[in-house]
């Protein structure tokens, strides 16, 4: 785990005892800090390694920081007001990592944010570095919590996928390379409006030193505005930067992956990789689980798991990537529209709708494509597989969160894979 003398003797409260909270507690205790903790769920509090204190009632005065789970909505949560009254800063695990950096072996940090494509771009940068022989570690919103990971030896690179939630809680992370992919409507209940959401993304660049590199895909109004405001060395990229060579990258198909690849290429160039190293890494990239993951080809029909597409903007590029699609969509809708997907419906042979969003999506799609309200993922998958013909793609790309029927998008994706493998 990552520890630091900077935490020794300080007092912290940790709110939220899931995986990240437990990693924070272990790192702080190992660093010699005094830690109390709380989670509103009784089951999560069981077996806690430090004293428990109900932070809704406990005296917060004198704490050096309140470390909260990224899922805590700062704008509306009662702890925000309590911490402000006690003059206690609220931070997250990424800020703790930033504060520990001075004591780690010499290293560099790449931070990646954006509405869509973060995980693919993060994993791609990691793969490009590793395939070039550079030690790299994934963290943030992907993989293990960063504070739970072993520090890299000198010369390594930490690659952090950063959500707007995590950036809300981070104040001193000076990334050697900061990447912004796109900003489209998402998490507006958390941030209030698009201006608040975009401001959270822009924090990544406000924390950067002038000598460091900002890579921005300036292809929407919000990313262009961020690009106009950065003080670091700016590199702008676009999906159009990628040409025919994309055909040689089997796990990076589709226009959205052109943007992801353009950003990743610029990021690793800033870290010193050669064009030959980059080309080899792009060709060997295996893809990301649950993101346009090729599951199986059977009787000429390709089955693709894109469960990570949890909003319409994320689904639209997947619909553009295949010529004739049996599209499985639905779940818990983040927005009651499919505007980003509508221009791609010419690729859709039929839509198979599941979950809570099925009636809403059916009303939108019926004027354009055949619709089957399948209710469950299993019915949708088997019905689509029976209807598909050679050359077609059965695509799970829900444009919705999963929480009406599954614990998370990974569970939904695994269920799809299991159903496809049983066909």
C-alpha positions in Angstrom: 0.0 0.0 0.0 1.0 3.7 -0.3 2.0 5.3 3.0 3.5 8.7 3.9 5.0 10.4 6.9 2.9 13.4 5.9 -0.1 11.6 7.5 1.7 10.6 10.7 0.1 12.0 13.9 -2.8 13.6 12.0 -6.5 13.0 12.7 -8.8 11.7 10.0 -12.4 10.6 9.7 -13.4 8.3 6.9 -17.0 8.2 5.6 -17.9 5.2 3.5 -16.5 1.7 4.2 -16.6 0.0 0.8 -13.4 -0.9 -1.0 -12.0 2.6 -1.3 -12.7 3.5 2.3 -11.1 0.4 3.6 -8.0 1.1 1.5 -7.8 4.6 2.8 -8.1 3.4 6.4 -5.3 0.8 6.0 -3.0 3.3 4.4 -3.6 6.0 7.0 -3.2 3.6 9.9 0.0 2.2 8.5 1.2 5.8 8.1 0.7 6.5 11.8 -2.5 8.5 11.6 -5.4 8.6 14.1 -8.5 7.4 12.2 -12.2 7.0 13.0 -14.8 5.8 10.5 -18.5 5.5 9.7 -20.8 4.1 7.1 -24.6 4.5 7.2 -25.1 0.8 6.4 -24.7 -1.4 9.5 -23.4 -4.3 7.4 -20.6 -2.2 6.0 -19.5 -1.2 9.6 -18.9 -4.8 10.6 -15.3 -5.7 11.2 -14.1 -2.1 10.7 -10.4 -1.9 11.6 -10.7 1.5 13.4 -13.0 3.0 16.0 -16.5 3.8 14.7 -18.0 7.3 15.2 -21.4 8.4 13.7 -20.1 11.3 11.7 -23.6 12.8 11.5 -23.4 13.5 15.2 -19.7 13.4 16.1 -17.6 16.5 16.8 -15.6 17.1 13.7 -13.6 20.0 15.1 -9.9 19.3 15.1 -9.9 16.8 12.2 -7.2 17.3 9.6 -9.6 16.0 7.0 -12.8 14.1 6.4 -12.1 11.5 3.7 -15.3 10.5 1.9 -16.3 8.0 -0.8 -16.5 9.5 -4.3 -20.2 8.7 -4.3 -21.0 11.2 -1.6 -22.9 14.1 -3.3 -21.1 17.1 -1.8 -23.7 19.6 -3.0 -26.5 18.1 -1.0 -25.0 15.9 1.6 -25.5 17.0 5.3 -21.9 16.2 6.1 -20.8 19.0 3.8 -22.4 21.6 6.0 -21.2 20.0 9.2 -17.6 19.9 7.9 -17.8 23.5 6.7 -19.0 24.6 10.1 -16.1 22.7 11.8 -13.6 24.1 9.2 -12.6 20.6 8.1 -11.7 20.0 4.5 -13.5 17.1 2.7 -11.2 15.1 0.4 -11.0 11.8 -1.4 -8.5 9.0 -1.8 -7.0 10.7 -4.9 -6.1 13.8 -2.9 -4.4 11.5 -0.3 -2.4 10.0 -3.1 -1.4 13.5 -4.3 -0.3 14.4 -0.8 1.8 11.2 -0.6 3.6 11.7 -4.0 6.5 13.7 -2.6 7.6 10.6 -0.6 7.3 8.1 -3.5 10.1 7.1 -5.8 10.5 9.4 -8.8 7.5 8.9 -11.0 5.0 10.5 -13.4 1.2 10.6 -13.3 -1.3 10.6 -16.1 -4.9 11.6 -15.3 -7.8 10.9 -17.7 -11.3 12.4 -17.4 -14.3 12.9 -19.7 -17.9 11.7 -19.9 -17.2 8.7 -22.2 -14.1 6.7 -23.1 -12.2 7.2 -19.8 -11.7 3.5 -19.1 -10.7 2.5 -22.6 -8.2 5.4 -22.8 -6.8 4.7 -19.4 -6.4 1.0 -20.1 -4.9 1.8 -23.6 -2.3 4.2 -22.1 -1.4 1.6 -19.5 -1.0 -1.1 -22.3 1.1 1.2 -24.5 3.5 2.0 -21.6 3.8 -1.6 -20.5 4.3 -2.9 -24.0 7.1 -0.4 -24.3 8.7 -1.8 -21.1 7.7 1.1 -18.8 6.3 0.1 -15.4 2.8 1.4 -15.0 0.0 1.2 -12.5 -3.7 1.7 -13.0 -5.9 3.4 -10.4 -8.6 5.8 -9.7 -12.0 4.8 -11.1 -10.5 1.6 -12.6 -8.9 -1.4 -11.0 -7.8 -1.4 -7.3 -8.0 1.7 -5.1 -4.7 3.6 -5.6 -3.9 3.8 -1.9 -4.0 0.0 -1.7 -1.4 -0.5 -4.4 2.3 -1.0 -3.9 4.4 2.0 -4.9 6.2 1.8 -8.2 10.0 1.8 -8.4 11.7 4.9 -9.8 10.7 5.7 -13.3 7.2 4.3 -13.2 3.9 5.9 -14.3 0.6 6.0 -12.4 -2.4 6.2 -14.7 -5.5 7.4 -13.0 -9.0 7.3 -14.5 -10.8 10.3 -12.8 -14.5 10.8 -12.5 -16.1 14.1 -11.8 -16.9 12.7 -8.4 -13.3 12.1 -7.6 -12.2 15.4 -9.0 -14.6 17.2 -6.7 -12.6 15.8 -3.8 -9.1 16.5 -5.2 -7.1 19.7 -4.7 -3.4 19.1 -5.4 -3.0 16.4 -8.0 -0.5 17.9 -10.5 -0.6 15.5 -13.4 2.4 15.3 -15.7 -0.1 14.6 -18.5 -3.8 15.4 -18.0 -6.3 14.1 -20.6 -9.9 15.3 -21.3 -11.9 13.3 -23.8 -15.4 14.9 -24.0 -18.1 16.5 -21.9 -21.7 15.6 -22.5 -24.7 15.5 -20.1 -24.2 13.1 -17.2 -24.4 13.2 -13.4 -26.5 16.4 -13.5 -28.2 15.4 -10.2 -24.8 15.5 -8.6 -23.4 18.7 -10.1 -26.6 20.7 -10.5 -26.2 21.6 -14.2 -23.8 21.3 -17.1 -21.8 24.2 -16.0 -21.2 22.5 -12.6 -20.3 19.2 -14.3 -17.9 20.8 -16.8 -16.3 22.8 -13.9 -15.6 19.5 -12.1 -13.8 18.2 -15.2 -11.8 21.4 -15.6 -10.4 21.0 -12.1 -7.9 18.5 -13.5 -6.2 21.2 -15.5 -6.5 23.9 -12.8 -4.2 21.8 -10.7 -1.5 21.4 -13.4 1.8 23.1 -13.4 2.6 25.2 -16.5 5.4 22.9 -17.6 3.2 19.8 -17.8 1.0 18.7 -20.7 -2.7 18.9 -21.2 -4.2 16.7 -23.9 -7.7 17.7 -24.9 -10.0 16.3 -27.5 -11.5 19.7 -28.3 -14.5 18.4 -30.2 -17.4 19.8 -28.2 -18.2 23.3 -26.8 -17.3 22.3 -23.2 -13.9 20.7 -24.0 -13.0 23.7 -26.3 -13.8 26.0 -23.4 -11.5 24.0 -21.1 -8.8 24.0 -23.8 -9.0 27.8 -24.0 -8.4 28.1 -20.3 -5.4 25.8 -19.6 -2.0 27.1 -18.6 -0.1 23.8 -19.2 1.4 22.9 -22.6 -1.7 22.2 -24.7 -2.1 19.4 -27.2 -5.5 19.2 -28.9 -6.6 16.0 -30.6 -9.6 14.8 -32.6 -11.1 11.5 -33.8 -10.2 12.8 -37.3 -6.5 12.5 -36.5 -6.9 8.7 -36.9 -7.2 7.4 -40.4 -7.0 4.0 -42.1 -4.5 2.6 -39.6 -7.5 2.1 -37.2 -8.4 -1.0 -39.2 -5.2 -2.6 -37.9 -6.4 -2.2 -34.3 -9.0 -4.9 -33.8 -10.0 -3.8 -30.3 -10.3 -0.1 -31.2 -13.0 0.0 -33.8 -15.6 2.7 -34.1 -15.4 6.5 -34.2 -15.4 6.9 -30.4 -12.3 4.7 -30.2 -10.6 7.0 -32.8 -10.9 9.8 -30.3 -9.7 7.5 -27.5 -6.7 6.4 -29.5 -5.8 9.9 -30.6 -5.8 11.1 -26.9 -3.8 8.0 -25.8 -1.2 8.5 -28.5 -0.7 12.1 -27.6 -0.4 11.2 -23.9 2.3 8.6 -24.4 4.2 10.8 -26.9 4.4 13.4 -24.1 5.9 10.6 -21.9 8.6 9.9 -24.6 7.3 6.8 -26.4 8.4 6.5 -30.1 6.0 6.0 -33.0 7.2 2.4 -33.4 6.5 1.6 -29.8 3.1 3.2 -30.1 2.2 1.4 -33.3 3.1 -2.0 -31.8 1.1 -1.3 -28.7 -2.0 -0.2 -30.6 -2.0 -3.4 -32.7 -1.7 -5.6 -29.6 -4.2 -3.9 -27.3 -6.6 -6.6 -26.1 -9.6 -4.3 -25.4 -11.5 -3.5 -22.2 -13.9 -5.9 -20.6 -17.5 -4.7 -21.0 -16.6 -2.0 -23.6 -17.2 -3.3 -27.1 -15.9 -6.6 -26.0 -16.1 -9.3 -28.7 -17.6 -12.2 -26.8 -18.2 -14.8 -29.6 -18.9 -15.3 -33.2 -21.4 -18.1 -34.0 -22.8 -19.0 -37.3 -21.5 -15.7 -38.8 -23.1 -13.6 -36.0 -20.9 -11.5 -33.8 -21.9 -11.0 -30.1 -20.6 -7.8 -28.5 -20.7 -6.8 -24.8 -20.8 -3.1 -24.4 -22.4 -3.1 -20.9 -20.2 -0.1 -19.9 -22.3 2.1 -22.2 -24.5 3.6 -19.5 -25.9 6.6 -21.3 -27.0 7.4 -24.9 -23.8 9.3 -25.8 -21.7 6.3 -24.9 -23.9 3.9 -26.8 -24.1 6.0 -30.1 -20.5 5.2 -31.3 -21.1 1.5 -30.7 -24.2 1.7 -33.0 -22.0 3.3 -35.6 -19.4 0.6 -35.5 -21.3 -2.3 -37.1 -23.3 -2.4 -40.3 -26.4 -4.4 -39.1 -27.2 -4.6 -35.4 -29.7 -6.3 -33.1 -29.5 -3.8 -30.3 -30.2 -4.8 -26.7 -30.9 -1.6 -24.7 -32.5 -0.5 -21.5 -32.2 -0.6 -17.7 -32.3 2.4 -15.4 -32.3 5.5 -17.7 -30.2 8.4 -16.7 -32.2 10.6 -19.1 -35.5 9.9 -20.8 -34.2 10.3 -24.3 -32.0 8.6 -26.9 -31.0 11.7 -28.9 -27.4 10.8 -29.4 -28.4 7.3 -30.8 -31.0 8.4 -33.3 -28.6 9.3 -36.1 -27.2 5.7 -36.0 -30.5 3.9 -36.2 -29.9 3.1 -39.9 -27.5 0.4 -38.5 -30.2 -1.2 -36.3 -32.2 -4.1 -37.6 -34.3 -4.3 -34.4 -34.2 -3.1 -30.8 -34.7 -5.5 -27.9 -35.6 -3.5 -24.8 -35.2 -4.5 -21.1 -35.7 -3.1 -17.7 -37.3 0.0 -16.4 -36.5 2.1 -19.4 -38.2 -0.2 -21.9 -41.6 1.6 -22.2 -39.9 5.0 -22.6 -37.3 3.7 -25.1 -40.0 1.8 -27.0 -42.0 5.0 -27.6 -38.9 6.8 -29.0 -37.8 3.9 -31.2 -41.0 2.4 -32.7 -41.3 5.1 -35.4 -37.8 4.2 -36.6 -37.0 0.5 -36.1 -38.8 -2.8 -35.1 -39.0 -3.0 -31.3 -39.3 -6.1 -29.1 -40.0 -5.4 -25.4 -38.1 -8.4 -24.0 -38.2 -7.4 -20.3 -35.1 -9.4 -19.3 -31.6 -9.7 -20.6 -31.9 -13.4 -21.2 -35.1 -13.1 -23.3 -33.6 -10.2 -25.2 -30.3 -12.1 -26.0 -32.0 -15.3 -27.0 -34.6 -13.5 -29.2 -31.9 -11.4 -30.9 -29.7 -14.4 -31.5 -32.6 -16.3 -33.1 -33.4 -13.4 -35.4 -29.8 -12.5 -36.4 -28.4 -13.7 -39.7 -24.7 -14.1 -40.9 -23.0 -10.8 -40.9 -25.2 -9.3 -38.2 -24.1 -8.2 -34.7 -26.0 -8.8 -31.5 -25.0 -5.8 -29.4 -25.6 -5.2 -25.7 -25.2 -1.5 -25.4 -27.8 -0.4 -22.9 -27.6 3.4 -22.8 -28.7 3.0 -19.2 -27.4 2.3 -15.7 -27.9 -1.3 -14.5 -29.3 -0.9 -11.0 -32.9 -1.9 -11.8 -31.9 -5.5 -12.5 -28.1 -5.8 -11.8 -25.7 -4.7 -9.1 -23.5 -2.9 -11.6 -22.6 -2.8 -15.3 -20.0 -5.5 -14.8 -22.6 -7.9 -13.4 -24.8 -7.1 -16.4 -22.0 -7.7 -18.8 -21.0 -11.0 -17.2 -24.6 -12.1 -17.4 -24.7 -11.3 -21.1 -21.5 -13.2 -21.7 -22.8 -16.3 -19.8 -26.0 -16.3 -21.9 -24.1 -15.9 -25.1 -21.8 -18.8 -24.2 -24.8 -21.0 -23.4 -26.3 -20.5 -26.9 
